[in-house]
Each structure stands twice: as structure tokens, then as C-alpha cells.
């Protein structure tokens, strides 16, 4: 009797979920035959057989969490040196038809001759990970490895360009590349198999070919009928409490991770009839359906106008929009068509603030960062969002609810040669201006060197658009869905301000708050903007 155990799933991968068992008790299997599929949080691994024999017991079930060394199957035969006898087979009748199959006792005697040992490697299939929230696919622009290469965990395999960023795809574990499944120029989406890696080997018994001797006693087979029963695939809502109560609800680790990242409560998702498991594809399909419903119910659809023939009036030239430009176009159209915008303006006297900034910027430069108005604005806005949480919220139109976030992530609009990008400072309210200034410098460098990643761009709850460096006198920015507000900053100018009976030159910075009028009214917007003004004008109300 041979007991097969789960081999190594890959470096750094401790466990996985059994998602498919490909053999049954009584099956005769061969060396390297796939027994089952195990899904980790990164890849799906096919588990091969280390020996030949007859399956006598399957020790795991679909949905089980298992790790390296877990017994999964017992075989009769395999690497034992004893005679293998099949169990007696009782009479079997197919109830769905009048046809019966009668199998009388048969004994099979097998003599095992010589045994050798060999190394059998488990081949894992690496799939393209999530490219970022709302990004379905990308184009492979570079492949950094070749078949036969031995790679280390986290080594970059290829680069995929999306409509926002260029994503470097790392290896999930070390091993030898056996096959590259994609090529440069291919359009790939999350879950696309990209590379096969041999990730480890285990020593197994290998037997020389054996000639079985079969003693049969009158085996009569009248007819075998295969009946296929059609299955209606439906979806039924699964209540969260029911899912936890009945214990029949399962989801793969990757499905749970993706659902958590995009803000979906996986316990409320619908299940396919007859299934008790939610896959990554189920999560993606559900999220897509939610987006389609939101788009259809959130405002009138905008018909895109057809461009007329402009060459009739003179020479023209056409340049393709970058992926980022296309994404900006799509996002701005979505925001404008779904969010009823309103704006309020305020002028802020930053004379004293600018004096203090000039006095402290040398100390910041000595530490490798720059004390900028943008950095100060991030700190001030983060404080204001703590005091006015509605400006940090989102609208759930499907459930007629306002979603408040307990985190404050401030995005800062940055102009680049590839288009508009908005890197995000996570948990800005918990950081000092020193930390914020240093992080802003790093993000700006990433944008400039085209090393910005989706982690740097995702998760924003509020945005600042500062055009002060260009010198505009006013700005009316668009709120970025699903946010509900944005702060626009125009160029500061010296103006004459009447103070204590006389006009004095003061440095004035114009601010504009753009907001979603569905949940923020004008009075609240005015209070928020006045609060920001007070924080900027009174240096002592917040810490440096």
C-alpha cells in the first residue's frame, strides 16, 4: 500500500485549496498522471502521481485546505514489492436503464521486478496576477526570461502595459522555466497562464514495466449506457448569515483577496446552482455586473460624437492616445455623467505660511526632501477630512447608503508626458509634513522614471489638483468617481488687502472645492473650505 503526499507547492507557499480531484477510487493510474488541482493564493498547481497503482482511498475532499506533506491518496501497488490483488467486485446494476453489467470475480496478480529511484518535479502554472482595480487586461511589452532559465522568487518575469501603468510581473517562487505560454504583443488578463515552472522534486520509486497475469472467470458485459443529465446553471442570492451557518460556503484564497481589495463582501455574492464554491472569476463577473448596473442607473448615457472629416480644411496629423490618456478620458466621462457637480471658491492669505515655509525649507532639503505648498495642503486636507468625514465618503447607489471610510488616502494630481496621473499618499492623516514631503518626492520620481505602480495609484479617497505652479487664476476640477470631492488650487498672487484701516500687500492663494451635490450641500462645502482656510492661515493650529 502506497500513501501519496502533497509535494512542495513552491517556495514561500505553505498551503492551498483542493479545487478539483481528477481520479476516483478504483482507477488505475500511471506515473505523472495528474491526480488533483490545488489552488494557492497565486497559482493553480497540478499534483502528479509519484507511483503507479490502483486508487483505494482518496484522503481529501474538494475545498480542503492542505499543505506540503499532507496525505492525499492511497494506492494499492505502486512501490511495494508484494503481489497486488484487486478487491472482489460485486454485481453492479445501472438503475436508470434496463441494461445490467455483470462482473464476476477476477483476480489480477502482478509481480514487481526491479525498482529504481528518480526525481519527479511538480510543474506549476503561473497566472497573471491582478493588474489593479478596474484594469481587466494589458499588453506584454517585454519578457525577461527564457525556457530553461533557473529563476529566484520575486524575480521579474515580464512587463505588462495597462492603460495606467507598466506592471512588472514577479515570479511567485523559485524554479526552472519549462514553458513560456505568451509572447510580446499578446493581450492578457488576470488569470491568463503565462509561464510553467518546475518548482521542486521529490524522490519516488519507479518500477520497470510489469506484465500482469489475469485470471478471469466468465466476465459478461451486456451493455453500457452513458446518460448525461443537463444541469440548469442559475444564480441564487446567498445571505451572509446563511453562508456562515450552514458551513457549505467556500471561496478560494485568491477570490477572497480580490473581493477584499475591491470592497465586495464575498459572503453576499450569488452562487451557481449546485456549487458551494466561489472562484476568482465569479468575483470578477459579480464586480462587472455591479459596475454595469451602476453605469446604467447612475445617469444618462452619453453618446460619443463622430469626428467629422477635418482634412477638408487643411493638412492634419493623428497621434494615438497613450493608455493613460484613454483611461483619463474614460474616467472623466464617467465622473461627469454620474456625478452632479458643484463648486465653491475661497481666497486664502498664505503670506505668513509662505514665510514659515521659506524659513524651514532648508532643513527639509538637508534631509533629502522639499517642503512644498502641496505637501502642506495634503497635511491640512487630511486634518480637515477627519473633521468633515462626509468629504471622505462614497455613495452606494444600489443600496441607497453612504459609505464612510476609516482611512484617509489623499491623491495628488501629477502631470506627466504620458498623461494625468494621481499617486496616492496612504493614511495621510497619520503622517507628519516631513513624512508627507519625503513620500511626495518619491512618488514624483516614480512618475518621472515611469516606475509608478498600481499600489501607488489605487485607494484614493480625496484628490488635490494644484496648478499653482503654472499660474492660473482659477480652477474647476472634476470629482473622480467614486470619490465625492476634490480640492483645486490656482496660482498665488500678491493682492492689496484692507487690514486695520489700510491696504497691505498679501500673498493670496485661490482654492476651489468641487463636490458631489447628491450628498454634500453648499453649506457643508462652505464650512469645509473655511476650515481649510483657517488651518492654512493659522500656522499654530497644526503641527509641522
Buried (B, 14 or more C-beta within 10 A) or exposed (E): EBEBBBBBBBBEBEBBBBBEBEBEEEBBBEBEEBBBBBBBBBBBBBBBBBBBBBBBEBBBEBBBEBEBEBEBBBBBBBBBEEEBEBEEEEEEEBEEEEEBBEBEEBEBEBEBEEEEEEEBBBBBBBBBBBBBBBBBBBBBEEBEBEEEBEBEBEEBBBBBBBBBBBBBBBBBBBBBBBEBBBEEEBEBBBBBBBBBBBBBBBEBBBBEEBEEEEEEEEEEEEEEEEEEEEEEEEBEEBEEEEBEEEEEBBBBBBBBBBBEBBBBEBBEBBBBEEEBBBBBEBBBBBBEEBEEEBEEEBBEEEEEEEEEEEEEEEEEEEEEEBBBBBBBEEBBEBBBBBBEBBBBBBBBBBBBBBEBBEEBBEEBEEEEBBBBBBBBBBBBBBBBBEEBEBBBBBBEBEEEEBEEBEEBBBBBBBEBEBBBBBBBBBEBBEBEBBBBBBBBBEBBEBBEEEEBBBEBBBBBBBBBBBBBEEEEEEBEBBBBBBBBBBBBBBBBBEEEBEEEEEEEEBBBBBBBBBBBBBBBEEEBBEEBBEBBBEBBBEBEEBEE
